[in-house]
Amino acid sequence: MTLSYLAFHLIFTIPPIVLLATTLPRPLAGVGGKRGVWALPLLCLIAFTYTTPWDNYLVANEIWWYGESRVLATIGYVPVEEYAFFILQPILTGLFLYHYLSRSSETNKRIEAPRWVGGGFWLAVSVLGWWMIASGIDAFLYMGLIIGWAGPILSFLWFYDGPQLWQYRRTMLVTVGIPTVYLWIADAIAIHNGIWTISPQFTVGIEPFGLPIEEATFFLVTNLMVVKGILLFLDSAPAFFSNEAVSSQRTPIS
């Protein structure tokens, strides 16, 4: 069966978003108060702004491309369905995180070490990405562009409040892991169906289960940015995981 990019959204992104949105156990304000309401819209705006020039560069340089007659229209070098994906992925992963937070009572002791360990790790990943880009080795280009683009953001989030992120490491494991695996499967299907094609020239050629390792890395780091960004944004809300915050914010969003 031949799928268009729009059909991909109608099958793989929009239905789970609708399901997650309609089955939330409490309104968004029930997790983090007003910050719970604003976290997703702000994150979508940041994701759209930060990803747009990067994605246009990738497509313009034929690091990947789209199947003939698979997209409705393009703006710049990128299909409108791709711009939609910049927003739909954060909503999908963010709503999954809200579901988990609404049911979780995870608490752990804050420690300072992860601030420097995590921040330093992702800074090193960033440097590796920049080296891969500068090396001029074609096979390193896509991976270098991914980790060189995402690494600074992830490093900043860890330096900003690594102890908070480490405190909710189980939350991150679940809420990053499950949406990432789901998107790996959806991406592999899209590639197999020819909706988009990843250039073999600019990838290392490692494809576990038919998915280029670069694509697997992309969904992992982007979901990490979504979950960590929301957690740190909500952290400023008083008692954001407490029963008091939950009970006082149960009124529907108007």
Protein Blocks (a to p, Z undefined) as FASTA:
>chain_A
ZZdfklmmmmmmmmmmmmmmmmofbdfklnopjmlmmmmmmmmmmmmmmmmmmmmmmmmn
omaccdehkafbdehjbcfklmmmmmmmmmmmmmmmmmmmmmpccdcdddfklmmmmmmm
mmmmmmmmmmmmmnopaklmmmmmmmmmmmmmmmmmmmmmmmlmmmmmmmmmmmmmmmmm
mmmmmmmmmmmnomaccdfklpghiaghhiafklmmmmmmmmmmmmmmmmmmmmmpghkl
bmklmmmmmpccZZ
